[in-house]
Amino acid sequence: MAAARLPVLKLNPRLDWRAGWRWWRAGLLAWLPTPMRRWLIDPMRRLVIAVDEREWALLREEAGSTQELERLDALSPDWIGVAGWRKTEQPSQLALRFPADQALVRIVTLPLAAEKNLRQVAGFELDRLTPFAAAQAYYDVVVLERRSDQRRLRAELTLLPRASVDPTLLQLQQRGLAPDVLDVTGGRPELNLLPLEQRPRRGVWRQRLQMIVTVISLALVVLAVALPIVQQRWLAIEITARIDQAQRAVDQAKQLENELAQVSAAAQMPAQKKQTTPARIDLLRELTLLLPHDTWLERWQVKGDTLQIIGQSAKASALIGVIEASPLFVDAAFMSPITTDPRTSKERFVLGARISKEP
């Protein structure tokens, strides 16, 4: 199996462990079969409610592209429609997005040690850096640059006043549409102004998936060594499967040939039988012409080349001669004694004869 092209790691003295991890993980994932690799790194789909003073928009963001799904009335949004889109799209995240002109953005410089608790540190410094206290705003901080020599970092602080956000956020929460993300138009992809405690725990499965990917990545080191052996095994299994499939096709062809021969033989039997045995309609017509007017049938039956008739007649004993007078019947005989029906005073008979071949 040919591995996908590995990404090039550019050496940089400031390269942090996260970048190295991403490079190493991408390189290891490249050895996986394409379907499995796509499943593990499947792009996240986000459903975005972009609010504005006049009109809102419902957007789908996936794999770096954005598509508008619907326009919403800012004064009376169609929440049922939004819920329907959410059910249809099955997004990984639901985002609430405000215009950039409603946000306050500051570039701040902080100690490098603050990165471990960046949001908390920014909250303490918020009233110094902005006109708002931490309780008055939704905010987030994204690291832009790390200066290890100065033990400082540059970060982008983005803030939205709670007074502007809370009315809309409350509407979403009341309708069971609590967002996972709060961001601004044109903001950085990783931006999320919602406090951690207000973020729904819908992404737990993704965290578990990331853990699984980590384990798989470590296992790939071993897999890379065993891969040639596994490939040969897969090839042998595939060849065996193809041979078995070809053999099954041959067996099926033989079975179909036998079935066709049986069907052909069965189709010829009625024609052969028709050539040697008169049709039932001809037998019935012959009986109608032969039997006297004082004779009637209650039942008649043909089994193979044997005819059986049951009925009543003024003189049943004479019927054997009548039946054998026809070229279609031979060996006529009574199959039970003749009796008299007290209701009709007629003689009841059961008579059998062998059907002869057509002359």
C-alpha positions as CSV (number, residue, x, y, z in Angstrom):
1,M,0.0,0.0,0.0
2,A,1.5,3.3,-1.1
3,A,1.5,5.8,1.8
4,A,0.2,9.3,1.2
5,R,2.8,12.0,0.8
6,L,4.2,12.9,4.2
7,P,4.2,16.6,5.3
8,V,7.5,18.3,5.5
9,L,8.6,19.4,9.0
10,K,10.2,22.8,8.9
11,L,12.8,23.1,11.6
12,N,12.2,26.2,13.7
13,P,13.9,26.9,17.1
14,R,10.6,28.3,18.3
15,L,8.6,25.3,17.2
16,D,6.4,24.1,20.2
17,W,5.5,20.6,21.1
18,R,2.0,21.0,19.6
19,A,3.3,21.6,16.1
20,G,5.6,18.7,16.4
21,W,2.8,16.5,17.6
22,R,0.6,17.6,14.6
23,W,3.4,16.8,12.2
24,W,4.1,13.4,13.8
25,R,0.4,12.5,13.9
26,A,-0.1,13.6,10.3
27,G,2.8,11.5,9.2
28,L,1.6,8.4,11.0
29,L,-1.9,8.8,9.8
30,A,-0.6,8.9,6.2
31,W,0.1,5.2,6.5
32,L,-3.5,4.3,7.2
33,P,-5.8,3.2,4.4
34,T,-7.6,6.1,2.8
35,P,-11.2,5.3,4.1
36,M,-9.9,4.9,7.7
37,R,-7.8,8.1,7.5
38,R,-10.8,10.0,6.2
39,W,-13.0,8.7,9.0
40,L,-10.4,9.7,11.7
41,I,-9.8,13.2,10.4
42,D,-13.4,13.8,9.1
43,P,-13.9,17.6,8.9
44,M,-16.1,19.1,11.6
45,R,-19.5,20.5,10.4
46,R,-20.7,23.6,12.1
47,L,-24.2,25.2,11.9
48,V,-23.9,29.0,12.4
49,I,-26.6,31.5,13.4
50,A,-25.1,34.8,12.2
51,V,-27.1,37.6,13.8
52,D,-27.5,41.2,12.6
53,E,-29.7,44.1,13.3
54,R,-31.9,43.6,10.3
55,E,-31.6,40.0,9.1
56,W,-30.0,36.9,10.4
57,A,-28.5,34.1,8.4
58,L,-28.2,30.4,9.0
59,L,-24.9,29.0,7.6
60,R,-23.2,25.7,7.2
61,E,-19.4,25.6,7.7
62,E,-17.5,22.5,6.7
63,A,-14.0,21.8,5.4
64,G,-13.2,25.5,5.1
65,S,-16.3,26.3,3.0
66,T,-19.4,28.3,4.1
67,Q,-22.9,27.9,2.6
68,E,-25.9,29.9,3.4
69,L,-28.9,27.7,4.2
70,E,-31.6,30.2,5.1
71,R,-32.4,33.9,5.9
72,L,-34.1,34.6,9.2
73,D,-36.2,37.6,10.4
74,A,-34.2,39.4,13.1
75,L,-37.4,40.4,15.0
76,S,-39.2,37.0,14.8
77,P,-36.8,34.2,13.8
78,D,-38.2,30.9,12.7
79,W,-36.9,28.8,15.6
80,I,-38.8,25.7,14.4
81,G,-37.0,26.0,11.0
82,V,-33.6,26.4,12.8
83,A,-34.3,23.3,14.9
84,G,-35.3,21.4,11.7
85,W,-32.0,22.4,10.0
86,R,-30.1,21.3,13.1
87,K,-31.8,17.9,13.0
88,T,-31.1,17.5,9.3
89,E,-27.5,18.7,9.3
90,Q,-26.5,16.9,12.5
91,P,-23.7,19.4,13.1
92,S,-20.8,18.9,15.4
93,Q,-21.2,22.4,16.8
94,L,-23.9,25.0,16.9
95,A,-22.4,28.5,16.8
96,L,-23.9,31.9,17.6
97,R,-22.0,34.7,15.6
98,F,-22.2,38.4,16.1
99,P,-21.0,41.2,13.7
100,A,-17.4,42.2,14.1
101,D,-18.5,45.9,14.7
102,Q,-20.1,44.8,18.0
103,A,-16.9,43.2,19.2
104,L,-13.9,44.8,21.0
105,V,-10.5,43.4,19.9
106,R,-7.3,44.1,21.6
107,I,-3.7,42.9,21.1
108,V,-2.2,42.2,24.5
109,T,1.2,41.2,25.8
110,L,1.3,38.8,28.7
111,P,3.9,36.7,30.6
112,L,4.6,33.4,28.9
113,A,3.6,31.5,32.1
114,A,0.1,32.9,31.7
115,E,-0.6,30.6,28.8
116,K,-1.6,27.7,31.0
117,N,-4.5,29.8,32.4
118,L,-4.9,32.3,29.7
119,R,-8.7,32.9,30.0
120,Q,-8.4,33.2,33.7
121,V,-5.5,35.7,33.5
122,A,-7.4,37.7,30.8
123,G,-10.4,37.8,33.1
124,F,-8.4,39.3,35.9
125,E,-6.9,41.9,33.6
126,L,-10.1,42.6,31.6
127,D,-11.1,45.8,33.5
128,R,-7.6,47.2,32.9
129,L,-7.4,46.3,29.2
130,T,-11.0,47.1,28.3
131,P,-13.9,49.3,29.6
132,F,-15.6,46.1,30.8
133,A,-15.3,43.9,33.9
134,A,-15.2,40.1,33.4
135,A,-18.8,39.7,34.6
136,Q,-20.0,42.2,31.9
137,A,-18.6,40.5,28.9
138,Y,-18.0,37.3,26.9
139,Y,-14.4,37.0,25.9
140,D,-11.7,34.7,24.7
141,V,-7.9,35.0,24.1
142,V,-6.0,33.4,21.2
143,V,-2.2,33.2,21.3
144,L,-0.6,34.9,18.3
145,E,3.1,34.7,19.1
146,R,5.4,33.4,21.7
147,R,8.7,35.2,22.5
148,S,10.7,32.7,24.5
149,D,13.7,34.9,24.8
150,Q,11.6,37.6,26.5
151,R,9.3,35.1,28.2
152,R,6.4,37.0,26.8
153,L,3.5,36.2,24.4
154,R,1.3,38.2,22.2
155,A,-2.4,37.4,22.2
156,E,-5.6,38.6,20.6
157,L,-8.4,39.4,23.1
158,T,-11.9,39.4,21.6
159,L,-14.8,40.6,23.7
160,L,-18.6,41.0,23.3
161,P,-20.7,42.9,25.9
162,R,-23.1,40.6,27.7
163,A,-25.9,43.2,27.3
164,S,-25.7,42.7,23.5
165,V,-25.4,38.9,23.6
166,D,-27.7,37.7,26.5
167,P,-31.1,38.4,24.9
168,T,-30.3,36.3,21.8
169,L,-28.5,33.7,23.8
170,L,-31.4,33.3,26.2
171,Q,-33.8,32.8,23.3
172,L,-31.6,30.0,22.0
173,Q,-31.3,28.3,25.4
174,Q,-35.1,28.5,26.0
175,R,-35.7,26.7,22.7
176,G,-33.2,23.9,23.4
177,L,-30.7,25.4,20.9
178,A,-27.9,26.3,23.4
179,P,-24.8,27.1,21.2
180,D,-21.5,25.4,21.6
181,V,-19.6,28.4,20.3
182,L,-19.9,32.2,20.5
183,D,-17.7,34.0,18.0
184,V,-17.6,37.1,15.8
185,T,-17.6,37.5,12.0
186,G,-14.1,37.3,10.6
187,G,-12.8,35.9,13.9
188,R,-10.1,33.3,14.3
189,P,-11.4,29.7,13.8
190,E,-10.5,28.6,17.3
191,L,-12.3,31.6,18.9
192,N,-15.0,30.8,21.4
193,L,-16.2,33.5,23.8
194,L,-18.5,31.3,25.8
195,P,-17.2,30.4,29.3
196,L,-16.3,26.8,29.7
197,E,-19.2,26.2,32.1
198,Q,-21.7,27.4,29.5
199,R,-20.6,25.1,26.7
200,P,-22.8,22.1,26.2
201,R,-21.0,18.8,26.7
202,R,-21.8,17.5,23.2
203,G,-18.2,17.1,22.1
204,V,-17.3,14.4,24.6
205,W,-17.3,11.8,21.8
206,R,-14.9,13.9,19.8
207,Q,-12.5,14.0,22.8
208,R,-12.7,10.3,23.0
209,L,-12.1,10.0,19.3
210,Q,-9.0,12.2,19.7
211,M,-7.8,9.8,22.4
212,I,-8.4,6.9,20.1
213,V,-6.4,8.6,17.3
214,T,-3.5,9.1,19.8
215,V,-3.5,5.5,20.6
216,I,-3.7,4.5,16.9
217,S,-0.9,6.9,16.1
218,L,1.4,5.2,18.6
219,A,0.3,1.8,17.3
220,L,1.2,2.9,13.8
221,V,4.9,2.8,14.7
222,V,4.6,-1.0,15.1
223,L,2.3,-1.2,12.2
224,A,4.8,0.4,9.9
225,V,7.2,-2.5,10.6
226,A,4.6,-5.2,10.2
227,L,2.9,-3.6,7.2
228,P,4.8,-5.5,4.4
229,I,3.9,-8.8,6.1
230,V,0.3,-7.7,6.5
231,Q,0.2,-6.6,2.8
232,Q,1.4,-10.0,1.6
233,R,-1.3,-11.7,3.8
234,W,-4.0,-9.4,2.4
235,L,-2.8,-10.2,-1.1
236,A,-2.9,-13.9,-0.5
237,I,-6.4,-13.6,1.0
238,E,-7.6,-11.6,-1.9
239,I,-6.2,-14.1,-4.5
240,T,-7.8,-17.0,-2.6
241,A,-11.1,-15.1,-2.5
242,R,-11.0,-14.5,-6.2
243,I,-10.2,-18.2,-6.9
244,D,-13.1,-19.2,-4.7
245,Q,-15.3,-16.7,-6.4
246,A,-14.3,-18.1,-9.9
247,Q,-15.0,-21.7,-8.7
248,R,-18.4,-20.7,-7.4
249,A,-19.1,-19.1,-10.8
250,V,-18.2,-22.4,-12.5
251,D,-20.3,-24.4,-10.1
252,Q,-23.3,-22.0,-10.7
253,A,-22.8,-22.3,-14.5
254,K,-22.9,-26.1,-14.2
255,Q,-26.0,-26.0,-12.0
256,L,-27.7,-23.7,-14.4
257,E,-26.9,-26.0,-17.3
258,N,-28.4,-28.9,-15.4
259,E,-31.5,-26.9,-14.5
260,L,-31.9,-25.8,-18.2
261,A,-31.7,-29.4,-19.3
262,Q,-34.4,-30.4,-16.8
263,V,-36.6,-27.5,-17.8
264,S,-36.2,-28.4,-21.5
265,A,-37.1,-32.1,-20.8
266,A,-40.1,-31.0,-18.7
267,A,-41.2,-28.7,-21.5
268,Q,-41.1,-31.5,-24.1
269,M,-43.1,-33.9,-21.9
270,P,-46.5,-32.2,-22.4
271,A,-46.0,-32.1,-26.2
272,Q,-45.1,-35.8,-26.2
273,K,-48.1,-36.6,-24.0
274,K,-50.3,-34.5,-26.2
275,Q,-49.2,-36.5,-29.2
276,T,-50.2,-39.9,-27.6
277,T,-53.1,-39.0,-25.3
278,P,-56.3,-37.2,-26.4
279,A,-57.1,-33.9,-24.7
280,R,-59.7,-33.9,-21.9
281,I,-62.0,-31.7,-23.9
282,D,-62.0,-34.4,-26.7
283,L,-62.7,-37.1,-24.1
284,L,-65.6,-35.1,-22.7
285,R,-67.0,-34.5,-26.2
286,E,-66.7,-38.2,-27.0
287,L,-68.6,-39.2,-23.9
288,T,-71.3,-36.7,-24.6
289,L,-71.8,-38.2,-28.0
290,L,-71.7,-41.8,-26.8
291,L,-73.9,-41.8,-23.7
292,P,-77.7,-42.4,-24.3
293,H,-80.2,-39.7,-23.4
294,D,-81.4,-41.7,-20.3
295,T,-77.9,-41.6,-18.9
296,W,-76.2,-38.8,-17.0
297,L,-72.9,-38.4,-15.2
298,E,-72.4,-37.2,-11.7
299,R,-68.6,-37.2,-11.8
300,W,-65.8,-38.0,-14.3
301,Q,-62.1,-38.2,-13.7
302,V,-59.0,-38.8,-15.7
303,K,-55.8,-40.2,-14.0
304,G,-53.0,-40.9,-16.4
305,D,-54.5,-43.1,-19.1
306,T,-57.5,-44.2,-17.0
307,L,-61.0,-42.8,-17.2
308,Q,-63.5,-43.2,-14.4
309,I,-67.1,-42.1,-14.7
310,I,-69.9,-42.1,-12.1
311,G,-73.5,-41.6,-12.9
312,Q,-77.0,-43.0,-13.4
313,S,-78.6,-44.8,-16.4
314,A,-81.9,-46.6,-17.2
315,K,-79.8,-49.5,-18.4
316,A,-76.2,-49.3,-17.0
317,S,-75.2,-52.8,-18.1
318,A,-75.3,-51.7,-21.7
319,L,-72.7,-48.9,-21.1
320,I,-69.6,-51.1,-21.5
321,G,-70.5,-51.8,-25.1
322,V,-71.3,-48.2,-25.7
323,I,-68.0,-47.0,-24.3
324,E,-65.9,-49.6,-26.1
325,A,-67.5,-48.7,-29.3
326,S,-65.4,-45.5,-29.3
327,P,-61.8,-45.7,-30.6
328,L,-60.7,-43.6,-27.6
329,F,-61.6,-46.1,-24.9
330,V,-60.7,-49.8,-24.3
331,D,-61.0,-52.3,-21.5
332,A,-64.2,-50.8,-20.1
333,A,-65.4,-52.5,-16.9
334,F,-67.5,-51.7,-13.9
335,M,-65.5,-50.8,-10.8
336,S,-68.3,-51.6,-8.3
337,P,-71.6,-53.4,-8.5
338,I,-74.6,-51.7,-10.1
339,T,-77.1,-50.4,-7.6
340,T,-80.6,-48.8,-7.9
341,D,-81.1,-45.2,-6.7
342,P,-84.5,-45.3,-4.9
343,R,-85.1,-41.6,-5.5
344,T,-84.7,-41.8,-9.3
345,S,-85.3,-45.5,-9.9
346,K,-82.1,-45.4,-12.1
347,E,-79.2,-47.7,-12.0
348,R,-76.1,-46.1,-10.3
349,F,-72.8,-47.2,-11.8
350,V,-69.1,-46.6,-11.5
351,L,-67.3,-47.5,-14.7
352,G,-63.6,-47.4,-15.7
353,A,-61.9,-47.6,-19.0
354,R,-58.4,-47.2,-20.4
355,I,-57.8,-44.3,-22.7
356,S,-56.2,-45.5,-25.9
357,K,-53.7,-43.5,-28.0
358,E,-55.0,-41.2,-30.6
359,P,-55.5,-43.1,-33.9
